[in-house]
Amino acid sequence: SELAPDEPHIRYVNGFVLSACGHYDEALVELQKSVALEPFYALPYARLGQINERLGKAKEASDAYQHFLARASANDPQRAFATEHLAEIREFIASTQAIAKP
């Protein structure tokens, strides 16, 4: 990313590799820079969803998957994954809100 700091795909690849190595905080920074540079680039949102899900951040994961689905093409191979995980997260959020209500 130092060679091409304004290239969203380079930021996405850096974030992907960092997350694959377990460096989630650094990956989040790179992926957030990627979407800041190109808000309509769908792939970083999918990875943001996965990382936030892994970190137990349901709201952030839900938002990221929603952004991915809003931007991804109809035949994107990751749509099914994102749709399934978004449904699971929404169910989880609903169940935790139901438990929290007295």
C-alpha positions in Angstrom: 0.0 0.0 0.0 3.0 2.3 0.3 3.6 2.1 -3.4 0.0 2.7 -4.3 -1.7 4.4 -1.3 -4.7 5.5 -3.4 -5.4 2.2 -5.0 -8.5 0.5 -3.4 -7.7 -2.9 -4.8 -4.2 -2.9 -3.3 -5.7 -1.9 0.0 -8.2 -4.7 -0.3 -5.5 -7.3 -1.0 -3.5 -6.0 1.9 -6.5 -6.3 4.2 -7.3 -9.8 2.9 -3.8 -11.0 3.5 -3.6 -9.4 7.0 -6.9 -11.0 8.0 -5.8 -14.4 6.7 -2.7 -14.1 9.0 -4.9 -13.1 12.0 -4.0 -9.4 12.0 -7.6 -8.3 12.3 -7.1 -4.7 13.5 -4.6 -3.9 10.8 -6.8 -5.7 8.2 -9.8 -3.6 9.3 -7.8 -0.4 8.7 -6.7 -1.4 5.2 -10.2 -2.5 4.2 -11.8 0.7 5.6 -9.3 2.7 3.5 -10.2 0.6 0.5 -13.9 1.5 0.8 -13.1 5.1 1.6 -11.3 5.3 -1.7 -14.0 3.5 -3.6 -17.3 3.2 -1.8 -18.9 1.1 -4.6 -16.2 -1.6 -4.4 -18.1 -4.6 -3.0 -15.3 -7.1 -2.0 -13.9 -5.2 0.9 -17.3 -5.1 2.5 -17.6 -8.9 2.4 -14.2 -9.2 4.1 -15.2 -6.6 6.7 -18.2 -8.6 7.4 -16.2 -11.8 7.9 -13.6 -10.1 10.2 -16.3 -8.3 12.3 -18.2 -11.6 12.6 -15.0 -13.3 13.8 -14.4 -10.5 16.3 -18.0 -10.9 17.7 -19.1 -7.5 16.4 -22.5 -8.4 15.1 -23.8 -4.9 14.2 -20.6 -4.1 12.3 -20.7 -7.4 10.5 -24.4 -7.0 9.6 -23.7 -3.5 8.2 -20.8 -4.7 6.2 -22.7 -7.6 4.6 -25.6 -5.3 3.8 -23.1 -2.9 2.1 -21.6 -5.9 0.2 -25.0 -7.1 -1.0 -26.1 -3.6 -2.1 -22.9 -3.3 -4.3 -22.2 -6.8 -5.5 -23.4 -8.0 -8.9 -26.3 -10.4 -8.9 -24.1 -13.3 -9.9 -21.2 -12.6 -7.5 -20.1 -15.9 -6.0 -19.9 -14.5 -2.5 -23.6 -13.4 -2.5 -24.8 -16.7 -1.1 -22.3 -16.6 1.7 -23.1 -13.0 2.6 -26.8 -13.6 2.5 -26.6 -16.6 4.7 -24.3 -15.0 7.3 -26.4 -11.8 7.3 -29.5 -13.8 8.1 -27.7 -15.6 10.9 -26.4 -12.4 12.4 -29.9 -10.8 12.2 -31.3 -13.8 14.0 -28.6 -13.5 16.7 -29.2 -9.8 17.2 -32.9 -10.3 17.5 -32.5 -13.1 20.0 -30.1 -11.1 22.2 -32.4 -8.1 22.1 -35.3 -10.4 23.1 -33.3 -11.7 26.0 -32.3 -8.2 27.1 -35.9 -7.1 27.4 -37.4 -7.7 30.8 
